[in-house]
Amino acid sequence: MDQQYKNIERQEEVKELYELEILRSQQTISNKDTMGHEPEI
């Protein structure tokens, strides 16, 4: 029972890190879209 509880806790932690990483990569992509390009004339 105790081991199972630890596994659930670990999964939550991994899930949070994963979601943060997705948010960070999405922000990086949107920053490139707005700032990473020279304006085309």
Buried (B, 14 or more C-beta within 10 A) or exposed (E): EEEEEEEEEEEEEEEEEEEEEEEEEEEEEEEEEEEEEEEEE
